[in-house]
Amino acid sequence: MSAAVLLAACDQTPSAPPAQTAQRPAVSVVVVHARDVVRTAELPGRVSASQVSDVRPQINGIVQKRLFREGSDVKAGDALYQIVPDTYQAALDSAQATLQSALASVPSAQAKVDRYQELAKSNAVSKQDVDDAVAALAVAKAAVESGKAAVQTATINLDYTTVRAPIAGRVDASALTPGALVTASQDTALTTVRTLDPVNVDVIQSATNMLRFKEAIRTGRLKFNGPGVTVKLTLEDGSTYAHSGTIQFAENNIDETTGTFTLRASFPNPDHLLLPGMYVRAVLDEGVEPNTFVVTQQAVTRNAKGEATALVVGADGKVEQRVLEVLRNVGNGWQVGSGVKDGDRVIVEGVQLVRPGQEVKAQEVTVDDATGDVKDANAKAAAE
């Protein structure tokens, strides 16, 4: 019996271990589709007031008092300074008296002319006497017109004793105090008024970018958005300005030194958040590029040649490597001119775990354009 047991044991051969099933690595993919992309350009710029006016006196005199609060908003025509008016009031009174004298002499001269003309019909006076009377009447009337002009000049000068705001805006600090002597058209401004709503933003654009922009429009690759190009601002702290602006004009010449030209945009500024001299970044919506592809940045790598590449899962579930023509960045993605086609599944997660030709298990996800966060496509669809 023992021999039979041993013989049976010798006949048993060890069983082979079960074959290991190859595991396909899981990757996350984004399906790319052609879409219209707004073309933007981010350029440095400086804020400037839409209107600036230095306030200067137009007559000579002594500043009697200041009539505004420094740093306040004023309207066009508001009184800012009062110059001592006594001398100019006296000049106006004198001019008015002279005018009254001239007006009083006209009726007498007119009556003399009428009388001499009647007498001349009967040869009671000579023709020379009539001519002298007519000339005297003309002189009297000319004196009236001269008097009127003198009164008008004196009135203007008296009005200039009140220095008014030439434009609406915010007034700066006063350069002079009451008691200071001022002269007409002096070099030193009494103060400055700046219009801060709206404001201008001057941005610098290169001539090369301008040529590329025009060529893209000519070939139809770029569709212009309309007569007004929308502009947005990024402030120094990184925040986005709440109001959009529009391009007002572009310089008609290129700076010979820098090869650039200036674009001016106008922005509403109701809260006076933008101040002259402030540095900003202007984002210009130049137009729309139709039927273009955008690949999220985390899907793009560089090969040994420095070329931009992406891994794509083909219809057979195998990985392909594509060389991309990267044009520019769009949000958290790259706009590409070639390398992908509509419906391609581009790997965004798990790129380091796979290689070209390897079969993978692809899970479709979506990428938030604003933040770059990857989200499950099925969960998003269920939520919607």
HELIX and SHEET records of a PDB file:
HELIX    1   1 SER A    2  ASP A   11  1                                  10    
HELIX    2   2 ASP A   86  LYS A  121  1                                  36    
HELIX    3   3 LYS A  127  TYR A  160  1                                  34    
HELIX    4   4 ALA A  207  THR A  219  1                                  13    
HELIX    5   5 GLN A  297  ALA A  299  5                                   3    
HELIX    6   6 VAL A  351  LEU A  353  5                                   3    
HELIX    7   7 ALA A  377  ALA A  383  1                                   7    
SHEET    1   A 6 THR A 301  ARG A 302  0                                        
SHEET    2   A 6 ALA A 308  VAL A 313 -1                                        
SHEET    3   A 6 ARG A 345  GLU A 349 -1                                        
SHEET    4   A 6 ALA A  26  VAL A  31 -1                                        
SHEET    5   A 6 LYS A 361  VAL A 367  1                                        
SHEET    6   A 6 VAL A 374  ASP A 376 -1                                        
SHEET    1   B 8 ASP A  73  VAL A  74  0                                        
SHEET    2   B 8 GLY A 169  VAL A 171 -1                                        
SHEET    3   B 8 THR A 191  SER A 206 -1                                        
SHEET    4   B 8 ARG A  35  VAL A  55 -1                                        
SHEET    5   B 8 TYR A 279  THR A 296 -1                                        
SHEET    6   B 8 THR A 230  THR A 234 -1                                        
SHEET    7   B 8 GLY A 245  ALA A 250 -1                                        
SHEET    8   B 8 THR A 260  PHE A 267 -1                                        
SHEET    1   C 7 ASP A  73  VAL A  74  0                                        
SHEET    2   C 7 GLY A 169  VAL A 171 -1                                        
SHEET    3   C 7 THR A 191  SER A 206 -1                                        
SHEET    4   C 7 ARG A  35  VAL A  55 -1                                        
SHEET    5   C 7 TYR A 279  THR A 296 -1                                        
SHEET    6   C 7 GLY A 333  VAL A 336 -1                                        
SHEET    7   C 7 VAL A 326  VAL A 330 -1                                        
SHEET    1   D 4 THR A 162  ARG A 164  0                                        
SHEET    2   D 4 ALA A  79  ILE A  83 -1                                        
SHEET    3   D 4 GLY A  61  ARG A  66 -1                                        
SHEET    4   D 4 LEU A 181  VAL A 182 -1                                        
SHEET    1   E 3 THR A 301  ARG A 302  0                                        
SHEET    2   E 3 ALA A 308  VAL A 313 -1                                        
SHEET    3   E 3 VAL A 319  LEU A 324 -1                                        
END                                                                             
